[in-house]
């Protein structure tokens, strides 16, 4: 099986659920995450590491799910599997779930996995009440672990709301994200500089990352991955979009416009040729899917409400910019044209795409004495983009009292962060509401520093290590 890396926190959480079952109490784990981030692979790895009896059911997008679930029980290594193979059957969800748990003991607990649970709900919204009834009546007091996995983030959230049958039933909830820069560095055996470049390409999608040979350069990976149209790098983005936007073409056009670099409401609507009430509806849909986030300038007081929109995922940003729009070139075997275009435009793209990665890294680091009283990190801009400050730190969020730091990111191939860069930051800082003489100045550079005008200097190693799991 392909290399499995990272996910230590998630595996520990699943192991805790299993220990609870071994103690005689049922565990109900609610697992969410965007498509193709490795949720199913994570659970499968847990099952193999635990050497436990289990039923793993992939919910279908069609009727007849109960019969398929019972058939999957029959293929399992559980006591219930023997019963099904001997002729036992169930014709409804309550009976099927009770059957799956049959024979579970504290010495041999049973794990029941339902992958893509939202598909069951879409076909039969009564399934939630069935799961709730069986959980309350028997499963919660049996040595079992029930794991429900879902990629439809908005639906998975709605299904646990207070007016829904499953409200309060899961004993734990887990959000599975893409691999982070630290995990990418570990998987691909790259130093921090190259690991961050790799992260901006693959975005932490495990299937794409595993196609990158350990230690390989970015250009080497791109030439291999774009030599044909069926590589994980090529198909990953299209599969995500096809699954998310089968009936939402306007939302897809809006996403593509943002992916090509448009950031403001007006520019996005113009580029996507979507207007009127359709545009806010499309943006809302993208926000529900957690594919796009709204950003506002961070200052004290908040000031302008000049909203900008940004693709959440680094890998999808890359795909929407460089791969999806040029599918025709890939289809006719001209991946070389796509690679050349990426390499020509890489520095500009990387400079913009690295910014949210760095902001997230710093937000993970603080509070930290090196960064003063900073508790949250964002950025600041005006409608005219003068000034536009890459990093703004504040003492609390969402109602900050003080701007604790301002910062500039210079993510260049060779030139270090120098005096001119520092002077520009100092000049821009004067226009940020809430700054004063105590506001710290921070520089972030890919290639070192040649200035003594900064309070804090941050390089690639600190950024990558910010994502290291905390003990």
C-alpha positions in Angstrom: 0.0 0.0 0.0 1.2 3.6 -0.7 3.2 5.4 2.0 1.2 6.8 4.9 2.6 9.8 6.6 1.5 12.1 9.4 -2.1 12.2 10.8 -0.7 11.5 14.3 -3.4 13.6 16.1 -6.2 12.0 14.1 -4.9 8.5 14.6 -4.6 9.2 18.4 -8.2 10.4 18.4 -9.4 7.2 16.7 -7.3 5.1 19.0 -8.9 6.8 22.0 -12.3 5.8 20.6 -11.2 2.2 20.3 -9.9 2.2 23.9 -13.3 3.5 25.0 -14.9 0.6 23.2 -12.5 -1.9 24.8 -13.7 -0.5 28.1 -17.3 -1.4 27.2 -18.6 1.9 26.0 -19.7 2.7 22.5 -17.8 5.4 20.5 -19.4 7.4 17.7 -16.9 9.4 15.6 -18.1 12.0 13.1 -15.4 12.6 10.5 -15.5 15.5 8.0 -13.1 17.0 5.5 -13.0 18.2 1.9 -13.0 15.7 -0.9 -9.8 13.8 -1.6 -8.0 14.9 1.5 -7.5 11.2 2.7 -10.4 10.7 5.2 -11.1 7.1 4.0 -7.3 6.3 3.8 -6.8 7.6 7.3 -9.6 5.4 8.7 -8.3 2.4 6.8 -4.8 3.0 8.2 -6.3 3.1 11.7 -8.1 -0.2 11.1 -4.9 -1.9 9.8 -2.8 -0.6 12.6 -5.3 -1.6 15.2 -5.8 -5.1 13.8 -9.5 -4.9 14.8 -12.6 -6.5 13.4 -14.5 -4.1 11.2 -17.1 -3.4 8.6 -16.2 -0.7 6.0 -19.2 0.4 3.9 -18.9 2.8 1.1 -22.4 4.4 0.8 -23.8 4.4 -2.7 -25.5 7.2 -4.5 -28.4 4.9 -5.4 -31.2 3.0 -3.7 -30.7 -0.4 -2.1 -28.1 0.8 0.4 -29.3 -1.5 3.2 -28.8 -4.6 1.1 -25.4 -3.5 0.1 -24.5 -2.8 3.7 -25.6 -6.3 4.7 -23.5 -7.7 1.9 -20.5 -5.8 3.1 -21.0 -7.2 6.6 -20.9 -10.6 4.9 -17.5 -9.8 3.5 -16.1 -8.7 6.9 -14.0 -10.5 9.5 -16.7 -9.9 12.2 -18.9 -12.4 14.0 -21.8 -10.8 12.1 -20.0 -11.6 8.9 -20.3 -15.3 9.7 -24.0 -14.9 10.5 -24.6 -13.2 7.2 -22.7 -15.9 5.3 -24.9 -18.5 7.1 -28.0 -16.8 5.8 -28.8 -14.0 8.3 -30.3 -10.9 6.7 -31.8 -7.4 7.5 -34.1 -5.3 5.5 -33.9 -1.9 7.3 -31.2 0.2 8.9 -32.1 -0.5 12.5 -31.8 -4.2 12.0 -28.7 -3.9 9.9 -26.8 -1.8 12.4 -27.8 -4.1 15.2 -26.6 -7.0 13.1 -23.3 -5.4 12.4 -22.6 -5.0 16.1 -23.4 -8.6 16.9 -20.8 -10.5 18.8 -18.8 -7.4 19.8 -16.9 -7.9 23.0 -14.4 -5.9 25.0 -11.7 -8.3 23.9 -12.8 -8.1 20.3 -14.7 -4.8 19.7 -16.2 -4.0 16.3 -15.6 -0.9 14.2 -18.5 0.0 11.8 -17.5 2.6 9.2 -20.0 4.3 6.9 -18.1 6.3 4.3 -19.9 9.2 2.6 -22.8 9.2 5.0 -24.5 12.2 3.3 -25.3 9.9 0.4 -27.5 7.8 2.7 -29.2 10.9 4.0 -29.9 12.2 0.4 -31.6 8.9 -0.5 -33.5 8.5 2.8 -33.5 11.3 5.3 -35.1 8.8 7.8 -31.7 7.1 8.2 -30.7 9.7 10.7 -33.5 8.8 13.0 -32.7 5.1 12.5 -29.1 5.6 13.5 -30.1 7.7 16.5 -32.6 5.1 17.7 -30.2 2.2 17.4 -27.4 4.2 19.0 -29.6 5.2 22.0 -31.1 1.8 22.4 -28.0 -0.4 22.2 -24.8 0.7 20.4 -23.7 3.3 22.9 -23.5 0.6 25.6 -21.7 -1.9 23.4 -18.0 -2.3 22.7 -18.2 -0.8 19.2 -16.9 2.2 17.3 -19.3 3.8 14.8 -17.5 6.0 12.3 -19.4 8.2 9.9 -17.4 10.0 7.2 -18.6 12.8 5.0 -17.2 15.2 2.4 -20.2 17.5 2.2 -19.1 19.8 5.0 -22.3 21.9 5.1 -24.5 18.8 5.3 -22.4 17.1 7.9 -22.7 20.2 10.0 -26.4 20.5 9.5 -27.0 16.9 10.5 -25.7 17.6 14.0 -27.7 20.7 14.6 -30.0 20.8 17.7 -33.2 20.0 15.8 -31.7 16.9 14.1 -31.9 13.3 15.3 -28.1 13.0 15.5 -27.6 16.1 17.6 -25.4 15.2 20.6 -24.9 11.6 19.6 -21.3 11.6 18.3 -18.8 11.2 21.2 -16.1 12.9 19.1 -15.8 14.9 15.9 -12.8 15.0 13.7 -11.9 17.4 10.8 -9.4 15.9 8.4 -7.5 18.5 6.3 -4.9 18.2 3.6 -1.3 17.3 4.6 0.4 20.4 6.0 3.8 21.8 5.0 5.6 19.8 7.8 4.0 16.6 6.7 4.9 17.3 3.0 8.5 17.9 4.0 8.5 14.6 5.9 6.8 12.7 3.1 8.9 14.1 0.2 12.2 14.3 2.1 12.6 18.0 1.2 14.3 20.9 3.0 12.0 23.7 4.2 12.5 25.9 1.1 11.7 23.1 -1.4 8.9 21.7 0.8 7.0 25.0 0.8 7.3 25.1 -3.0 6.0 21.5 -3.2 3.1 22.4 -0.9 2.1 25.2 -3.1 1.8 22.7 -6.0 0.3 19.6 -4.4 -1.6 21.4 -1.7 -1.2 18.5 0.7 -3.5 16.2 -1.2 -2.1 12.7 -0.4 -2.7 11.2 -3.8 -0.9 14.0 -5.6 1.9 14.2 -3.0 2.7 10.5 -3.3 3.3 10.9 -7.0 6.2 13.2 -6.2 9.4 11.1 -5.9 11.1 11.8 -2.5 13.9 14.4 -3.0 12.8 15.3 -6.6 12.8 18.9 -7.7 9.6 20.8 -8.6 10.5 21.0 -12.3 11.2 17.3 -12.4 7.8 16.5 -10.8 6.0 18.9 -13.1 7.5 17.4 -16.2 6.5 13.9 -15.1 3.1 14.8 -13.7 2.1 16.8 -16.8 3.4 14.4 -19.4 -0.1 12.8 -19.6 -3.6 13.8 -18.7 -4.3 11.0 -16.2 -1.7 11.8 -13.5 -3.0 12.6 -9.9 -2.0 16.2 -10.3 -4.2 16.6 -13.4 -7.3 14.6 -12.3 -7.4 15.6 -8.7 -8.8 19.1 -9.3 -11.3 18.0 -11.9 -12.6 15.3 -9.7 -13.1 17.7 -6.8 -14.9 20.2 -9.0 -17.0 17.5 -10.7 -18.2 16.2 -7.4 -18.8 19.6 -5.8 -20.4 21.4 -8.8 -22.4 18.8 -10.7 -25.5 21.1 -10.4 -23.8 24.4 -9.6 -22.2 25.7 -12.8 -22.3 29.4 -11.7 -20.5 28.6 -8.5 -17.8 26.7 -10.5 -17.4 29.7 -12.8 -17.0 32.0 -9.8 -14.4 29.6 -8.3 -12.5 29.6 -11.5 -12.5 33.4 -11.7 -11.0 33.6 -8.1 -8.5 30.9 -9.0 -7.3 33.0 -11.9 -6.5 35.8 -9.6 -9.6 37.9 -9.1 -10.1 39.0 -5.5 -12.9 41.6 -5.3 -16.6 41.1 -5.7 -16.9 43.3 -8.8 -13.9 41.8 -10.6 -15.1 38.2 -9.8 -18.6 38.9 -11.1 -17.2 40.4 -14.3 -14.7 37.6 -14.9 -17.2 34.9 -14.3 -20.0 36.7 -16.2 -22.2 36.2 -13.1 -24.2 39.0 -11.6 -27.4 40.0 -9.8 -28.5 37.7 -6.9 -26.7 34.8 -8.6 -23.2 36.1 -7.5 -23.8 36.3 -3.8 -25.6 32.9 -3.9 -22.6 31.4 -5.7 -20.1 32.9 -3.2 -22.2 31.6 -0.4 -22.2 28.1 -1.9 -18.4 28.2 -2.1 -18.2 29.4 1.5 -20.5 26.5 2.6 -18.2 24.1 0.8 -15.2 25.8 2.5 -13.5 26.2 -0.8 -13.4 30.0 -0.6 -13.0 32.4 2.3 -13.8 36.0 2.7 -11.0 38.2 4.1 -11.2 41.7 5.5 -8.5 44.2 6.4 -7.2 43.7 10.0 -6.6 47.0 11.9 -7.7 48.9 15.1 -10.4 50.1 14.6 -11.4 47.7 11.8 -12.0 50.5 9.3 -12.8 49.6 5.7 -15.0 46.6 4.9 -13.2 46.0 1.6 -13.8 42.3 1.3 -11.5 40.0 -0.7 -12.1 36.4 -1.7 -9.4 33.7 -1.6 -9.2 30.0 -2.5 -8.7 28.2 0.8 -6.6 25.3 -0.5 -3.1 25.8 -1.9 -3.3 22.8 -4.3 -6.6 23.9 -5.8 -5.2 27.4 -6.2 -2.4 25.9 -8.3 -4.7 23.7 -10.3 -7.2 26.5 -11.1 -4.3 28.7 -12.2 -2.1 26.4 -14.2 -3.8 23.0 -14.9 -7.5 23.2 -15.4 -7.5 26.1 -17.9 -5.0 24.3 -20.1 -6.6 20.8 -20.2 -6.7 21.0 -24.0 -2.9 21.2 -24.2 -2.6 18.3 -21.9 -5.1 16.3 -23.9 -3.0 16.7 -27.1 0.2 15.7 -25.4 1.7 19.2 -24.9 2.3 19.1 -21.2 5.6 20.8 -22.0 3.7 24.0 -22.8 2.0 23.8 -19.5 5.3 23.3 -17.6 7.0 26.2 -19.4 4.1 28.5 -18.5 4.2 27.4 -14.9 8.0 28.1 -14.7 7.6 31.5 -16.4 4.9 32.6 -14.0 6.0 30.7 -10.9 7.7 33.6 -9.0 4.7 35.8 -9.2 2.2 33.1 -8.4 4.4 31.8 -5.5 4.7 35.2 -4.0 0.9 35.5 -3.7 0.2 31.9 -2.8 2.7 31.7 0.0 1.1 34.5 2.0 -1.8 32.6 3.5 0.5 29.7 4.4 2.8 32.1 6.3 -0.2 33.8 8.0 -1.5 30.5 9.2 2.0 29.4 10.4 2.4 32.6 12.5 -1.1 32.2 13.9 -0.1 28.7 15.0 3.0 30.0 16.7 1.4 32.8 18.7 1.1 33.5 21.5 4.9 33.5 21.7 7.2 36.0 23.5 9.1 36.6 20.3 6.0 38.2 18.8 5.0 40.3 21.8 1.3 40.3 22.7 0.2 39.0 19.3 -2.7 36.5 19.4 -3.9 36.6 15.8 -2.3 37.4 12.4 -4.0 38.8 9.3 -3.2 41.5 6.7 -4.3 45.0 5.8 -5.1 46.9 2.6 -7.2 49.7 1.3 -9.4 49.9 -1.7 -6.6 51.5 -3.7 -4.0 49.0 -2.3 -1.9 51.8 -0.9 -0.8 50.6 1.5 -1.1 46.8 1.3 0.6 45.2 4.3 1.2 41.4 4.2 1.1 40.8 7.9 -0.8 42.5 10.7 -0.7 41.1 14.3 -3.3 42.0 16.9 -3.7 41.3 20.6 -7.0 39.6 20.2 -9.6 38.7 17.6 -12.3 39.5 16.4 -12.3 42.7 18.5 -8.6 43.8 18.6 -7.4 46.6 20.9 -3.9 46.9 19.6 -1.9 46.3 16.4 1.1 44.4 17.8 3.1 43.9 14.6 3.3 44.7 10.9 5.2 42.6 8.5 6.3 42.2 4.9 6.9 38.9 3.0 9.6 38.8 0.3 9.6 35.3 -1.1 12.3 35.6 -3.8 14.7 33.2 -5.4 17.9 35.0 -4.6 17.7 38.6 -3.3 17.5 38.8 0.5 15.1 41.0 2.5 17.1 44.2 2.5 17.0 47.8 3.8 14.8 49.0 1.0 12.2 46.3 1.9 12.4 47.4 5.5 12.0 51.0 4.7 8.9 50.3 2.6 7.4 48.4 5.5 8.1 51.2 7.9 6.5 53.7 5.5 3.4 51.5 5.0 3.1 50.9 8.8 2.5 54.6 9.3 -0.8 54.3 7.4 -2.2 51.3 9.3 -4.8 52.3 11.9 -3.8 51.3 15.5 0.0 51.2 15.1 2.3 53.1 17.3 6.0 53.3 18.3 5.7 49.9 20.1 4.5 48.1 17.0 7.0 45.3 16.1 8.3 45.0 12.5 8.6 41.5 11.1 10.2 40.4 7.9 9.6 37.0 6.2 12.1 35.9 3.6 12.9 32.8 1.6 16.5 33.8 1.1 17.7 35.5 4.2 18.1 39.1 5.4 20.4 42.0 4.8 19.0 44.6 7.2 19.0 45.5 10.8 15.8 47.5 10.8 13.5 44.6 11.8 12.5 43.4 15.2 11.7 39.8 14.0 13.2 37.8 11.1 11.3 34.7 9.9 12.6 32.1 7.4 11.4 28.9 5.8 12.4 26.6 8.6 10.3 28.5 11.2 7.3 28.4 8.8 7.5 24.7 8.2 8.1 23.9 11.9 5.1 25.9 12.9 3.1 23.0 11.5 4.9 20.4 13.5 2.6 18.5 15.7 2.8 19.7 19.3 3.4 17.1 22.0 
